[in-house]
Amino acid sequence: MASQGETDIMKLVEEMLDGGERSLSRLISMVEMDTPDVPQIMKKIQPRTGKAYTIGVTGPPGSGKSTLVDRLTAVARRKGLSVGIIAVDPTSPFSGGAVLGDRIRMQQHYLDEKVFIRSMATRGCLGGLPRAAQGVIKLLDAFGKDLIIVETVGVGQTELQVMKTVDTTVVVLFPGGGDAIQTMKAGLMEIANIFVVNKADRPGADQLVAELEAMLSLNPKNPHWQVPIMTTQAVNNIGIEELYQEIERHRSMLESTGQLSVQRQKQRREELIKAIEQEVSDRLARLMENDENLIALSEKVAKGETDPYSAARDILSNRKMLRGWFARLESEGEGGTGK
């Protein structure tokens, strides 16, 4: 028999699946806070996921990503598509929430019932995306959004996680930013399905395009896709339709070659590994606070009496001890004291 808490969660999920936006917001908050109900929520919505197409928009700060997302959303809406937007902002040092709040920069869509915008804080995560982003994408997918756009925080040179989360990755650069070459060296060259030189009316735009072309010529080529370099002026709504067409062309290529299915399978496997890593990490953290053997070993490491690597190997090689620890954690979880 389901507990009252489980019944409440199921009701909330059903309301969300029936189009309840308030319930969607509450469920997103639960996923962001990583509550104990998250596995139950994900299990319930799983059959309704996999229909939405996802686009990641990444690049250094100041490149105009939010304006670009706003303009792309307008194109999608003219085509009759329902859109979900996840706008990742820096974390407030005071509240722990998102600082900038991209709703402000996307005012024309704020009252559109077919557009759902959610600002998310990075919460200290590297890679431009918070850990909860994949869960929020699944919720928006199950909610019925046709297109989900993920805008990363704009950390500059470490936004590689988005590639493992979305279907099409758009990398946005701008002339005169000073980060272009460093960005290319840092790995964004490898993750881009489409390059955008935004603010293309500025001096140096042609040079930046030429530099990108030169770098792309040195990279291994996908036999099915040649990475295009688009020029836009998002603030003036120039080049947006053409960019959207390239996104659609990339989607068509992925679908026709079977790469979309393969790519999503790979993402789900990686998501499984990360979920296991996180669960094991959480359990070990709890053990570190309660188990006498682990506490003693931790003290030895802290005092420099042994090194962390040898200590970790000792722990992982003692299977009997590990089985005992995990059995204890399992019993604690069943008793309601675990996560």
Wavefront OBJ file of the C-alpha trace (Angstrom):
o trace
v 0.000 0.000 0.000
v 1.389 3.399 -1.022
v 2.220 5.904 1.716
v 0.595 9.323 1.828
v 3.810 10.877 0.504
v 3.917 8.481 -2.465
v 0.242 9.155 -3.182
v 0.864 12.918 -3.171
v 3.793 12.537 -5.584
v 1.745 10.362 -7.925
v -1.058 12.921 -7.895
v 1.421 15.697 -8.657
v 2.885 13.735 -11.577
v -0.565 12.939 -12.966
v -1.531 16.616 -12.786
v 1.678 17.529 -14.617
v 1.083 14.911 -17.333
v -2.424 16.343 -17.770
v -0.932 19.779 -18.486
v -0.688 21.291 -15.014
v 2.060 23.902 -15.200
v 2.035 24.526 -11.445
v 2.620 20.834 -10.801
v 5.439 20.880 -13.369
v 7.117 23.751 -11.490
v 6.849 21.891 -8.187
v 8.312 18.722 -9.680
v 11.197 20.680 -11.215
v 11.939 22.164 -7.791
v 12.045 18.640 -6.312
v 14.488 17.529 -9.003
v 16.664 20.610 -8.423
v 16.727 19.941 -4.664
v 17.384 16.231 -5.302
v 14.654 15.083 -2.906
v 14.176 11.363 -2.089
v 11.127 11.388 -4.410
v 13.166 11.957 -7.598
v 13.609 8.249 -8.576
v 9.855 7.721 -8.167
v 9.102 10.792 -10.305
v 11.494 9.701 -13.067
v 10.054 6.165 -13.108
v 6.528 7.500 -13.461
v 7.292 9.872 -16.366
v 9.654 7.516 -18.255
v 6.991 6.179 -20.685
v 6.140 9.739 -21.735
v 9.719 10.830 -22.565
v 11.780 10.674 -25.769
v 9.584 12.767 -28.067
v 11.065 16.255 -27.593
v 14.060 17.488 -29.587
v 16.766 19.201 -27.534
v 19.110 22.024 -28.517
v 22.054 23.225 -26.441
v 23.247 26.822 -26.815
v 26.673 27.382 -25.292
v 29.653 29.721 -25.531
v 31.550 32.412 -23.612
v 29.840 35.174 -21.601
v 28.702 38.193 -23.607
v 28.135 36.277 -26.830
v 24.386 36.979 -26.783
v 23.144 33.460 -26.044
v 19.958 34.565 -24.270
v 18.911 36.868 -27.109
v 19.663 34.102 -29.599
v 17.517 31.629 -27.633
v 14.733 34.217 -27.500
v 14.809 34.654 -31.300
v 14.989 30.901 -31.974
v 11.979 30.409 -29.705
v 10.035 32.961 -31.757
v 10.784 30.992 -34.950
v 9.698 27.721 -33.296
v 6.460 29.300 -32.094
v 5.655 30.573 -35.594
v 5.955 26.939 -36.693
v 3.406 25.958 -34.059
v 5.855 24.193 -31.735
v 5.615 24.172 -27.959
v 8.930 25.197 -26.382
v 10.647 24.579 -23.049
v 13.668 26.693 -22.103
v 16.210 25.867 -19.407
v 18.355 28.946 -18.800
v 21.320 28.214 -16.543
v 22.560 31.193 -14.545
v 25.330 31.701 -11.981
v 24.473 30.737 -8.411
v 23.673 33.468 -5.907
v 26.161 33.339 -2.993
v 23.296 34.333 -0.677
v 20.223 32.334 -1.723
v 21.856 29.554 -3.758
v 19.413 30.340 -6.566
v 19.906 31.652 -10.105
v 21.282 35.203 -10.207
v 20.276 36.677 -13.543
v 16.890 35.068 -14.191
v 16.613 34.726 -17.966
v 12.852 35.278 -17.829
v 13.710 38.989 -17.778
v 15.638 38.670 -21.037
v 12.857 36.691 -22.734
v 9.896 38.893 -21.865
v 8.088 38.455 -25.177
v 7.536 34.756 -24.364
v 6.833 35.048 -20.654
v 3.034 35.160 -21.079
v 2.946 32.626 -23.936
v 1.273 29.491 -22.547
v 3.144 27.357 -25.077
v 6.536 28.492 -23.748
v 7.843 27.382 -20.353
v 10.990 29.133 -19.112
v 12.942 27.907 -16.107
v 16.082 29.558 -14.741
v 18.421 27.178 -12.951
v 21.477 27.835 -10.811
v 24.722 25.993 -11.501
v 25.028 25.144 -7.781
v 28.780 24.774 -8.130
v 28.666 22.273 -11.000
v 31.337 22.530 -13.671
v 30.614 22.003 -17.346
v 28.050 24.784 -17.712
v 25.090 22.640 -16.565
v 23.798 21.708 -13.103
v 23.415 18.017 -12.327
v 19.624 18.359 -12.246
v 19.402 19.605 -15.859
v 18.830 16.138 -17.346
v 15.965 15.492 -14.960
v 14.355 18.820 -15.807
v 14.682 18.049 -19.535
v 12.814 14.765 -18.929
v 10.032 16.588 -17.090
v 9.614 19.124 -19.911
v 9.643 16.254 -22.414
v 6.954 14.354 -20.511
v 4.971 17.590 -20.153
v 4.677 17.617 -23.936
v 7.178 20.197 -25.146
v 8.154 19.697 -28.788
v 11.421 21.586 -28.498
v 13.638 22.058 -25.441
v 16.417 24.658 -25.558
v 19.162 24.543 -22.935
v 21.259 27.678 -22.514
v 24.425 27.104 -20.481
v 25.768 29.504 -17.901
v 28.528 30.948 -20.081
v 31.577 29.853 -18.114
v 33.684 30.242 -21.228
v 35.888 27.220 -21.693
v 34.486 24.238 -19.760
v 30.943 23.853 -21.092
v 31.357 20.338 -22.454
v 28.602 18.631 -20.455
v 25.915 20.078 -22.743
v 27.130 17.840 -25.589
v 26.235 14.775 -23.482
v 22.770 16.114 -22.738
v 21.225 17.479 -25.968
v 20.682 16.419 -29.586
v 22.147 19.470 -31.361
v 24.861 21.690 -29.852
v 25.150 25.299 -31.022
v 28.355 27.114 -30.010
v 28.061 30.906 -30.017
v 31.096 33.188 -30.337
v 31.441 36.901 -31.024
v 34.140 39.136 -32.514
v 36.354 41.059 -30.150
v 35.588 38.827 -27.187
v 39.185 37.698 -26.770
v 38.065 34.146 -25.928
v 37.714 32.763 -29.432
v 41.054 30.954 -29.793
v 41.074 29.785 -26.167
v 37.545 28.455 -26.617
v 38.649 26.530 -29.680
v 41.605 25.035 -27.829
v 39.480 24.146 -24.792
v 37.313 21.603 -26.587
v 34.278 23.514 -27.826
v 35.544 22.874 -31.343
v 34.846 19.179 -30.810
v 31.335 19.545 -29.410
v 29.889 22.053 -31.910
v 27.365 20.802 -34.438
v 26.819 24.392 -35.550
v 28.983 27.460 -34.991
v 27.395 30.896 -34.691
v 29.332 34.139 -34.934
v 26.876 36.493 -33.266
v 27.108 40.293 -33.259
v 28.421 39.872 -36.810
v 28.094 43.606 -37.502
v 31.103 44.225 -35.249
v 34.649 44.632 -36.614
v 36.543 41.345 -36.708
v 33.582 39.115 -37.560
v 35.036 38.056 -40.917
v 38.370 37.264 -39.278
v 36.678 35.123 -36.626
v 34.794 33.194 -39.329
v 38.087 32.621 -41.181
v 39.763 31.379 -37.986
v 36.913 28.948 -37.367
v 37.083 27.674 -40.933
v 40.827 27.091 -40.555
v 40.364 25.229 -37.268
v 37.550 23.092 -38.675
v 39.696 22.088 -41.631
v 42.148 20.474 -39.177
v 39.492 18.538 -37.254
v 38.350 14.987 -38.057
v 35.243 15.212 -40.220
v 31.893 13.514 -39.752
v 31.124 11.851 -43.103
v 27.468 12.847 -42.727
v 27.859 16.398 -41.435
v 30.081 19.370 -42.199
v 29.870 21.842 -39.311
v 28.438 25.115 -40.675
v 29.469 28.577 -39.490
v 26.496 30.916 -39.301
v 26.627 34.696 -38.819
v 23.855 36.388 -36.872
v 22.835 39.647 -35.287
v 20.407 38.293 -32.721
v 19.513 41.703 -31.303
v 18.426 42.796 -34.799
v 16.842 39.411 -35.613
v 19.230 38.878 -38.544
v 20.296 35.355 -39.555
v 17.972 33.613 -37.080
v 15.738 31.916 -39.664
v 18.839 30.585 -41.440
v 20.240 29.288 -38.143
v 16.976 27.523 -37.362
v 17.060 25.892 -40.798
v 20.552 24.541 -40.055
v 19.309 23.097 -36.769
v 16.482 21.367 -38.639
v 18.950 20.126 -41.250
v 21.165 18.656 -38.500
v 18.151 16.957 -36.955
v 17.180 15.463 -40.325
v 20.714 14.115 -40.765
v 20.697 12.523 -37.287
v 17.320 10.898 -37.901
v 18.023 9.678 -41.434
v 21.401 8.109 -40.545
v 20.237 6.567 -37.255
v 22.727 8.686 -35.295
v 19.996 10.273 -33.179
v 19.017 6.913 -31.688
v 22.656 5.916 -31.115
v 23.457 9.298 -29.563
v 20.518 9.101 -27.158
v 21.383 5.525 -26.161
v 24.903 6.666 -25.315
v 23.527 9.571 -23.265
v 21.232 7.240 -21.290
v 24.113 4.865 -20.526
v 26.213 7.778 -19.298
v 23.291 9.012 -17.219
v 23.077 5.564 -15.597
v 26.791 5.617 -14.741
v 26.493 9.102 -13.236
v 23.436 8.060 -11.206
v 25.333 5.063 -9.808
v 28.386 7.214 -9.054
v 26.233 9.747 -7.226
v 24.377 7.101 -5.210
v 27.608 5.359 -4.203
v 29.179 8.709 -3.323
v 26.186 9.696 -1.169
v 26.190 6.364 0.637
v 29.927 6.472 1.309
v 29.613 10.043 2.596
v 27.040 8.838 5.129
v 29.256 5.913 6.090
v 32.210 8.243 6.602
v 30.215 9.939 9.355
v 29.125 6.759 11.177
v 31.463 3.824 10.550
v 34.323 3.479 13.038
v 36.708 1.845 10.533
v 36.130 4.558 7.932
v 36.416 7.318 10.513
v 39.751 5.882 11.714
v 41.043 5.548 8.143
v 39.905 9.082 7.355
v 41.785 10.363 10.399
v 44.965 8.607 9.237
v 44.671 10.293 5.844
v 44.001 13.676 7.454
v 47.097 13.325 9.658
v 49.270 12.279 6.718
v 49.890 8.801 8.142
v 48.708 7.233 4.889
v 47.922 8.580 1.434
v 44.333 8.849 0.058
v 45.035 6.514 -2.864
v 46.261 3.636 -0.699
v 43.370 4.190 1.707
v 40.842 4.110 -1.136
v 42.398 0.909 -2.508
v 42.233 -0.709 0.924
v 38.537 0.147 1.174
v 37.611 -1.084 -2.294
v 39.625 -4.305 -2.010
v 37.890 -5.356 1.220
v 34.746 -6.865 -0.293
v 33.448 -8.287 2.963
v 33.625 -4.882 4.610
v 31.956 -3.217 1.611
v 29.091 -5.721 1.609
v 28.552 -5.061 5.298
v 28.547 -1.308 4.791
v 26.065 -1.375 1.924
v 23.807 -3.845 3.739
v 23.767 -1.460 6.681
v 22.928 1.503 4.461
v 20.173 -0.493 2.752
v 18.589 -1.348 6.079
v 18.827 2.296 7.152
v 17.102 3.342 3.922
v 14.281 0.852 4.461
v 13.885 2.154 7.992
v 13.442 5.688 6.673
v 16.712 7.155 7.931
v 18.532 6.985 4.607
v 17.985 9.147 1.569
l 1 2 3 4 5 6 7 8 9 10 11 12 13 14 15 16 17 18 19 20 21 22 23 24 25 26 27 28 29 30 31 32 33 34 35 36 37 38 39 40 41 42 43 44 45 46 47 48 49 50 51 52 53 54 55 56 57 58 59 60 61 62 63 64 65 66 67 68 69 70 71 72 73 74 75 76 77 78 79 80 81 82 83 84 85 86 87 88 89 90 91 92 93 94 95 96 97 98 99 100 101 102 103 104 105 106 107 108 109 110 111 112 113 114 115 116 117 118 119 120 121 122 123 124 125 126 127 128 129 130 131 132 133 134 135 136 137 138 139 140 141 142 143 144 145 146 147 148 149 150 151 152 153 154 155 156 157 158 159 160 161 162 163 164 165 166 167 168 169 170 171 172 173 174 175 176 177 178 179 180 181 182 183 184 185 186 187 188 189 190 191 192 193 194 195 196 197 198 199 200 201 202 203 204 205 206 207 208 209 210 211 212 213 214 215 216 217 218 219 220 221 222 223 224 225 226 227 228 229 230 231 232 233 234 235 236 237 238 239 240 241 242 243 244 245 246 247 248 249 250 251 252 253 254 255 256 257 258 259 260 261 262 263 264 265 266 267 268 269 270 271 272 273 274 275 276 277 278 279 280 281 282 283 284 285 286 287 288 289 290 291 292 293 294 295 296 297 298 299 300 301 302 303 304 305 306 307 308 309 310 311 312 313 314 315 316 317 318 319 320 321 322 323 324 325 326 327 328 329 330 331 332 333 334 335 336 337 338 339
